[in-house]
Amino acid sequence: MKQKILSAFPDAAHDHVDCVRDAIAAAESVCGSHKARLTPLRKTVLGLVWDSHKPAGAYDILEQLRAERDRVAPATVYRALDFLIEHGLIHRIESLNAFVGCSDPRNPHSGQFMICQRCKTVAELADPDIHRAVEQRARSLGFAVDRQTVEVIGVCDACAASTG
């Protein structure tokens, strides 16, 4: 099976309003099929994660929520993030201790991400060959993989072009 780029780096014509709207609709569908409750708070946190294609930290999300609501505790944000991860609606970028929206939450997959070190934008891949290679190599070493997150740091085309 050939790799699939789920979310390429957005270009100038990218309609982010549609992007967020599609993410919320997908979340509602996934939660409905999982018989899970996408509460207004969870939906708001999901929207804040999707606010850009840059990873969002939990405390950044907390600050934005506190601007809209009174008395939001860090535990509230972490519980919402845990729910969103559990249902495959967001991914955790381990190296940045931050979160990005999942571009294809209806189809479970391991996380493979290209992260621009200049603008911090993230593109998600779903490459079964990469997933399989990690699983096979781990097995050959007697290691049982619980989950995979592959993070590749580099420079996106837009940033590369802007530096000449």
C-alpha positions as CSV (number, residue, x, y, z in Angstrom):
1,M,0.0,0.0,0.0
2,K,1.3,3.4,-0.9
3,Q,1.8,6.2,1.7
4,K,-1.0,8.6,2.1
5,I,-0.4,12.2,3.1
6,L,-3.4,13.1,5.3
7,S,-2.7,16.7,5.9
8,A,-0.2,18.4,3.7
9,F,1.4,21.7,4.8
10,P,-1.4,24.2,4.1
11,D,-0.8,26.6,1.2
12,A,-2.0,30.2,0.7
13,A,-5.4,29.0,-0.7
14,H,-6.1,26.8,2.4
15,D,-9.5,27.5,3.9
16,H,-9.0,26.9,7.6
17,V,-12.6,27.6,8.5
18,D,-13.6,24.6,6.4
19,C,-10.8,22.6,7.9
20,V,-12.0,23.2,11.4
21,R,-15.6,22.6,10.4
22,D,-14.7,19.2,8.8
23,A,-12.7,18.2,12.0
24,I,-15.7,18.9,14.2
25,A,-18.0,17.0,11.9
26,A,-15.7,14.1,11.9
27,A,-15.4,14.2,15.7
28,E,-19.2,14.1,16.0
29,S,-19.3,11.1,13.7
30,V,-16.6,9.2,15.4
31,C,-18.0,9.9,18.9
32,G,-21.4,8.9,17.7
33,S,-20.1,5.6,16.4
34,H,-18.1,5.0,19.6
35,K,-21.2,6.0,21.7
36,A,-19.0,8.6,23.4
37,R,-20.1,12.1,24.4
38,L,-18.5,15.0,22.7
39,T,-19.4,17.6,25.3
40,P,-19.3,21.3,24.5
41,L,-16.0,21.6,26.4
42,R,-14.4,18.7,24.5
43,K,-15.6,20.2,21.2
44,T,-14.1,23.6,22.2
45,V,-10.8,22.0,23.1
46,L,-10.8,20.2,19.8
47,G,-11.5,23.5,18.0
48,L,-8.6,25.1,19.9
49,V,-6.3,22.2,18.9
50,W,-7.4,22.7,15.3
51,D,-7.0,26.5,15.5
52,S,-3.9,26.2,13.3
53,H,-1.8,23.5,11.9
54,K,0.8,24.2,14.5
55,P,0.9,22.0,17.7
56,A,-1.0,23.4,20.6
57,G,0.3,23.0,24.2
58,A,-2.1,22.1,27.0
59,Y,-1.3,25.4,28.8
60,D,-1.9,27.4,25.7
61,I,-5.3,25.8,25.4
62,L,-5.9,26.4,29.1
63,E,-5.2,30.2,28.6
64,Q,-7.5,30.4,25.6
65,L,-10.3,28.6,27.6
66,R,-9.8,30.9,30.6
67,A,-10.3,33.9,28.3
68,E,-13.7,32.4,27.4
69,R,-14.8,30.8,30.6
70,D,-14.2,31.3,34.3
71,R,-12.4,28.8,36.5
72,V,-10.9,26.3,34.1
73,A,-8.4,24.0,35.8
74,P,-5.5,22.3,34.1
75,A,-7.0,18.9,34.9
76,T,-10.1,19.8,32.9
77,V,-8.0,20.5,29.8
78,Y,-6.0,17.3,30.3
79,R,-9.1,15.2,30.7
80,A,-10.5,16.7,27.5
81,L,-7.2,16.0,25.6
82,D,-7.1,12.5,26.9
83,F,-10.7,11.9,25.7
84,L,-9.8,13.3,22.2
85,I,-6.7,11.1,22.0
86,E,-8.5,8.0,23.2
87,H,-11.0,8.5,20.3
88,G,-8.3,9.2,17.7
89,L,-9.4,12.8,17.2
90,I,-6.0,14.4,18.0
91,H,-2.4,13.2,18.2
92,R,0.3,14.1,20.8
93,I,3.5,15.4,19.3
94,E,5.9,13.9,21.8
95,S,8.9,16.0,21.0
96,L,7.0,19.3,21.5
97,N,4.7,18.1,24.3
98,A,1.8,19.4,22.2
99,F,-1.2,18.3,20.3
100,V,-2.5,18.4,16.7
101,G,-5.8,17.4,15.1
102,C,-6.0,14.1,13.4
103,S,-6.8,14.5,9.7
104,D,-8.5,11.1,9.4
105,P,-10.0,10.1,12.7
106,R,-12.5,7.6,11.1
107,N,-9.5,5.3,10.2
108,P,-7.3,4.4,13.1
109,H,-3.6,4.7,12.3
110,S,-0.2,5.3,13.9
111,G,1.1,8.8,14.0
112,Q,3.8,9.9,11.5
113,F,4.5,13.6,11.4
114,M,6.6,16.1,9.5
115,I,7.3,19.1,11.7
116,C,8.7,22.3,10.2
117,Q,11.3,23.6,12.6
118,R,10.8,27.2,11.4
119,C,7.1,27.7,11.4
120,K,6.2,24.7,13.5
121,T,3.5,23.6,11.1
122,V,2.8,19.9,11.1
123,A,1.8,17.5,8.3
124,E,0.5,14.1,9.1
125,L,1.3,10.9,7.1
126,A,-0.4,7.5,7.2
127,D,2.2,5.3,5.7
128,P,1.6,1.6,6.4
129,D,5.1,0.8,5.1
130,I,6.7,2.9,7.9
131,H,4.3,1.4,10.5
132,R,5.1,-2.1,9.3
133,A,8.9,-1.5,9.3
134,V,8.9,-0.2,12.9
135,E,6.7,-3.2,14.0
136,Q,8.9,-5.8,12.2
137,R,12.2,-4.3,13.5
138,A,10.8,-4.1,17.0
139,R,9.7,-7.7,16.9
140,S,13.1,-8.8,15.6
141,L,14.6,-7.2,18.7
142,G,12.1,-8.8,21.1
143,F,10.3,-5.6,21.7
144,A,6.5,-5.3,21.8
145,V,5.2,-1.9,20.5
146,D,2.3,-0.4,22.4
147,R,2.0,2.7,20.1
148,Q,4.0,4.5,17.5
149,T,4.7,8.1,16.9
150,V,7.3,9.0,14.2
151,E,8.4,12.6,14.1
152,V,10.5,14.0,11.3
153,I,11.9,17.5,11.8
154,G,12.8,19.6,8.8
155,V,11.8,22.6,6.8
156,C,8.5,23.0,4.8
157,D,8.5,24.3,1.2
158,A,7.0,27.6,2.2
159,C,9.8,28.3,4.8
160,A,12.5,27.0,2.5
161,A,11.2,29.4,-0.3
162,S,11.1,32.3,2.0
163,T,14.8,32.1,2.8
164,G,15.8,31.9,-0.8
